[in-house]
């Protein structure tokens, strides 16, 4: 069974605005991640990028990536050959292949994809899709880079509709620039007890 891994750059206040450039996300400051890069974060990012994966993306993230990654294959070797599952009710085909477009009941379709053989599904960006995945209990793990900034934006990682769930830390580190890199995996229901 395939796992869904949500991979996000997130601010202290839980914002997951696009980190790349002003054309990606006009609601916050551009390039807010670059000043926090160091050898530790670069190594962690490369490790994550080199795992076997297919992509699960929202339409907007897919369209932004389709403009960039085909011309920059040397930066992320697997991105162009990975199957890209795209949640979209408006786009049904694209020249960036292999791509599979999902419309209608996205949660049901992703549930079926998770049951198939294949590499894990990595989700980056795709704020609306991530909310759908969490609402339907389809997220198996979070790989987060928590940056020491507050952005006050509207795209929150844990927004309305997040279900209650327990997670365990399987890997973590703090960079020289204060970035917390942490991998959380599902750990069943929240344990309860009285004080």
N, C-alpha and C positions, 0 to 999 in steps of 0.2 A: 504494500500500500504506500502510495506517495504522500509526503508531508507537504503542507503549505507553510513556508517560512517567510514571515514579513521582515523585510530588511529596510530600516529607515534611519535617516539622520533626523534627530529630534532635539528641540530646544528644551531647556529646563521646564518651561511652562507647557510642554507637550505639543508644540507646533511642528508640523512636518511640511513646511513650505519647501518648494523646490530650491535646491542649493546652487544650481549651476549658473544661471544668468538671468538678466532682466526679462528676456523674452519667454522664460519658462513660467514665471509666476510674478505677477505685478503687484501682489498684495503685501510683499515684504521686501527686506533688503536683499539685493543680489549678492552672490558670492560670500555668504555668511559662513560657509564651512572652510573655505580655503585657508584663512589665517590660523586655523586650529590643526592643520595637518602637521604631522611629524613622522619620524621613522616608524614608531609603534603603530600609529593609525594607518599609515601606508601599508605596512606589512599585514595588518588585520584585514584591510580592504582587499588586498591582493589574494589573501587566503580565501576569503569569502567568494571572490570572483572566480577562483579556479576550481571550486567544487563542481561536481556534475549537477546540472540543473536544466529545467525548462522554465520559461517565464510566464507569469500570470500578471497581466497588466490591464489597467483601465485604458479607455480609448485615448484620452488626452496624453497620458504618459507615453503610450505606444507611438502616437504621432510625433511627439517631440524626439523620442529615441530614434525613430525611423529616419529622421533628418540627419542625425548625428552619427550613430554607430556604424552604418555601412561604410562610411568614409574613415572610420577610426578603429578598424578591426584589430590593429596592433596593440591597442590599449586594453582590450578585453576580448581574448581569443574566442570564447564560447558564445558571445552574445548574438552573433549573426547566424550561427548554426543551430542554436537552441530553438525548440518549438516555442512560439510566442502565442499563448492563449490570451485573446483580447476580449474583454467585456465591453460590448458596444451594441447599441440598438440602431446606430446610424451607419457604421462602416462595416462592409461585408467582404472586402478584399483589399489587398495592398501588394505592392511589388516586393516589400521586405518579407522574405520567406525563409523558413517555413512559418506560416501564421495560420491560426485557427480562430475564427471570430465566433464569439458566443453572444447570443441575444436571448431575450425571454427570461426564463427563470435561471438566473446566473448561479444561485446557490445550488440548485439541483444539478446543473451541468458540472459545476466544480466538484460536487460530491462524487459524481460518476468518474470524473477525470482522476480524482484521488484514488479510486479503487483500481485503476489500470496499472499495468506495469510501466515503469519508467523512472526517470530521475525525479527528485523533489522539485516542487514548484516554488520559485522565488518571486516574491512580490516586492517591488520598490516603487516609491511614490504612490500613485494611484489611490489617493486619499479616500475617494468615495467607494472604490472597490474594497479597500481595507475595512471600512465600516460595515459593508455588507458581509464580508467574511467573518468578522467578529460577531455580528448579530446572529449569524447562523452557526456559530461554533465550529468554524472551519479552519481556524488558525492553530497550527501545531507548535509553532515556535516564533519568537521575536528575536531578531539580531539587531540591537540598537546601538547607535553611536550618539550618546547624549552629550550635547555641547553646552558649555557653561555660558549660555546666553538666554535671555528671554526675548521673545519676538512679538507676543501679543496678537498673533494672527488668528484667523478663524479655522484653519485646517488643523484640528487636534487629532492626535493619534487615538486617544481614548475619549471618544465623544459620546453623545447620547446614544443609547442602544447597546453599549458595551455590556456583555454578560458577565456575571460573576464567575471567576475561574481562578484556580491556583496555578502558579508557575514555580519552577525551580531554576536556579542559576546553574548552568553547566560550564560556563566559561566567563571570565571577566578580567578586565585590566583597566588601569587609569593611565592616560598618556601624560607626558611632561607638560602639556598645555591644558590639562584638566578635563579632557574628554573621557567619559566613562564608556567603555565598549563592553557590552554585556549580551550574553546569549541566554534567553529564557526558554525553557521547554515546558509544555503543559504537564501539570502534576495533579490532574483530577479536580475534585471539588475542593472548595476552601475548607480547611479544617476549622472546627468551631470548638469553643469551650468558654467557660466563665473565668473571670479574673479572680 
